[in-house]
Amino acid sequence: METVTVVGLGKIGLPLAAVIANSGYFNVIGADRNEKVVETANKGISHIQNEPGLEELLYNAWKTGTFRATTDTAKAVSQSDVVVVIVPVLVKEDGKINYEFIDAAVEDIGKGIRKGTLVIFETTLPAGDTRNRFGKRIEEISGLQLGTDFHLGYSPERVYSNRIIQDLSNYPKIVSGDNEKSLELVKSFYKRALNCDILPVSNLETAEFTKVAESVYRDVNIALANELAVFADSLGVNMKEVIHAANSQPFSHLHYPGVGVGGHCIPVYPYFFINKGLKKGLVHLSREVNDHMAKYAVDQVERILGSLQDQNILILGLSFRENVKETTKSSALLLADKLKQRGAIVYVDDPLYSSEEIAAFQVLPYSEAIREKIDAIILQAFHDQYKNFPFDHFPNCRMVLDGRNQLDKKKIEDLGMKYRGIGVQ
Ligand SMILES: NC(=O)c1ccc[n+]([C@@H]2O[C@H](COP(=O)([O-])OP(=O)(O)OC[C@H]3O[C@@H](n4cnc5c(N)ncnc54)[C@H](O)[C@@H]3O)[C@@H](O)[C@H]2O)c1
């Protein structure tokens, strides 16, 4: 059997490695710099939660011997026919791209690579990086020639947390290579590894651009929904009803408004275009509109409560979205900032995080002892645990800001509390 190294065993890499190791075609080595991740993976245990099917797949691969993990990426690469890279590229506070993790991974690949290896990048990247930044660096370190001695592919990871295993086989895999031969190798690899439909594009740069374009599409459309929701509020029109009615014909795909856009994809990848020279326009503006929603939500709370000085506000959900333990660019952090600027005392509840983990974000972890003090509640991430949230246990709460338009307005109003959604009055 051929051997595949998956570099990065995070939320995406571990499920990917587990699926490939169960394909029947490959032995998989999972390489990660985090010793704890490697240690648990080498016991057949997943460190990722809420990912249906992952625990079983990983355990099965471990038990049958088609999966093992290591911190020694270079050595794993030296034993592999295919290397798949899925470590993050981030954006810094100033909007500049942070290549720290992936550059380190590429150094290791350069040290370990042998003739004939296919290296595929799956991490979302600015167009041109696979060839010009990473391909060149691997050539420099290894002394091997791209296109003849080793092959390069790019195939974006487009899955959604909580249904990664399902998405890996359901979505067509966009594939590309540095030349025709590489493309054929990439196609053949994914056909066997994921048993999914394959969608080849003409070069690495097109595949890279496609993934960023998908994220930008979401950001811009959410910004449109947010802008319309704010306007609908000013007219007393219910945006939820508008979306339902408008989307009843096939040319309208209005997205859902909300208190903000978080995570390490949608609010991050627009900067991959912006940083490469995309002129000021819709993409820039959408970032501003979406990041402004936290302030808009806090304005709504203030309008009903009056001054927020010393008011006790509870935010439900630290995660950037429901049922995922991930805080990158979470709107909870923007909300907490805006509330604190106005003198409010901010408590955060999140069933996916311990009190210590919450306190690390300079907010107060919510506990039962504070229940009677709470003046307002903001729903930020609609975790399953909040589906039957006991709003009736908060005797002094005067309003609920439903930042995801998910709560039962009537039930809240029946408790004598004011209800506000985003574009829903
Ligand atoms: N999370 C998502 O919802 C999502 C969705 C689609 C695509 N993606 C893509 O997947 C990439 C990875 O995301 P993730 O959520 O799995 O990240 P993650 O933070 O959960 O995991 C990254 C893993 O890489 C490891 N790592 C970092 N640098 C390394 C190095 N030099 N060598 C070896 N291991 C290293 C870390 O220890 C960590 O375990 C993202 O950058 C993005 O491009 C993510």
The ligand as a MOL file (V3000), in Angstrom:
LIG
                    3D

  0  0  0     0  0            999 V3000
M  V30 BEGIN CTAB
M  V30 COUNTS 44 48 0 0 0
M  V30 BEGIN ATOM
M  V30 1 N -11.8890 24.7080 10.5800 0
M  V30 2 C -12.6590 24.8190 9.5070 0
M  V30 3 O -13.8800 24.9200 9.6230 0
M  V30 4 C -12.0540 24.7580 8.1020 0
M  V30 5 C -12.9220 24.5860 7.0440 0
M  V30 6 C -12.4010 24.4820 5.7670 0
M  V30 7 C -11.0290 24.5730 5.5790 0
M  V30 8 N -10.1870 24.7500 6.6210 0 CHG=1
M  V30 9 C -8.7430 24.8000 6.3610 0
M  V30 10 O -8.0550 23.9150 7.2210 0
M  V30 11 C -6.9260 24.5820 7.7800 0
M  V30 12 C -6.6300 23.9590 9.1030 0
M  V30 13 O -7.7240 24.2390 9.9520 0
M  V30 14 P -8.0020 23.4470 11.2810 0
M  V30 15 O -9.3340 23.9190 11.7540 0
M  V30 16 O -7.7890 21.9890 11.0960 0 CHG=-1
M  V30 17 O -6.8440 24.0500 12.2180 0
M  V30 18 P -6.4970 23.6160 13.7020 0
M  V30 19 O -5.9490 24.8040 14.3520 0
M  V30 20 O -7.6490 22.8870 14.3290 0
M  V30 21 O -5.3320 22.5360 13.5110 0
M  V30 22 C -4.0890 22.8050 12.9910 0
M  V30 23 C -3.1390 21.7050 13.4210 0
M  V30 24 O -1.8990 21.9020 12.7390 0
M  V30 25 C -0.8500 21.6770 13.6630 0
M  V30 26 N 0.3380 22.3810 13.1790 0
M  V30 27 C 0.5840 23.7100 13.1370 0
M  V30 28 N 1.7750 23.9560 12.5710 0
M  V30 29 C 2.3110 22.7580 12.2700 0
M  V30 30 C 3.5290 22.3660 11.6800 0
M  V30 31 N 4.4290 23.2570 11.2740 0
M  V30 32 N 3.7620 21.0490 11.5170 0
M  V30 33 C 2.8500 20.1400 11.9340 0
M  V30 34 N 1.6820 20.4500 12.5010 0
M  V30 35 C 1.4080 21.7450 12.6620 0
M  V30 36 C -1.3670 22.1990 14.9780 0
M  V30 37 O -0.6730 21.6540 16.0700 0
M  V30 38 C -2.8300 21.7480 14.9120 0
M  V30 39 O -3.0230 20.4670 15.4690 0
M  V30 40 C -7.3740 26.0420 7.8410 0
M  V30 41 O -6.3010 26.9420 7.8530 0
M  V30 42 C -8.1560 26.1670 6.5790 0
M  V30 43 O -7.3050 26.4890 5.5210 0
M  V30 44 C -10.6680 24.8400 7.8910 0
M  V30 END ATOM
M  V30 BEGIN BOND
M  V30 1 1 1 2
M  V30 2 2 2 3
M  V30 3 1 2 4
M  V30 4 1 4 5
M  V30 5 2 4 44
M  V30 6 2 5 6
M  V30 7 1 6 7
M  V30 8 2 7 8
M  V30 9 1 8 9
M  V30 10 1 8 44
M  V30 11 1 9 10
M  V30 12 1 9 42
M  V30 13 1 10 11
M  V30 14 1 11 12
M  V30 15 1 11 40
M  V30 16 1 12 13
M  V30 17 1 13 14
M  V30 18 2 14 15
M  V30 19 1 14 16
M  V30 20 1 14 17
M  V30 21 1 17 18
M  V30 22 2 18 19
M  V30 23 1 18 20
M  V30 24 1 18 21
M  V30 25 1 21 22
M  V30 26 1 22 23
M  V30 27 1 23 24
M  V30 28 1 23 38
M  V30 29 1 24 25
M  V30 30 1 25 26
M  V30 31 1 25 36
M  V30 32 1 26 27
M  V30 33 1 26 35
M  V30 34 2 27 28
M  V30 35 1 28 29
M  V30 36 1 29 30
M  V30 37 2 29 35
M  V30 38 1 30 31
M  V30 39 2 30 32
M  V30 40 1 32 33
M  V30 41 2 33 34
M  V30 42 1 34 35
M  V30 43 1 36 37
M  V30 44 1 36 38
M  V30 45 1 38 39
M  V30 46 1 40 41
M  V30 47 1 40 42
M  V30 48 1 42 43
M  V30 END BOND
M  V30 END CTAB
M  END
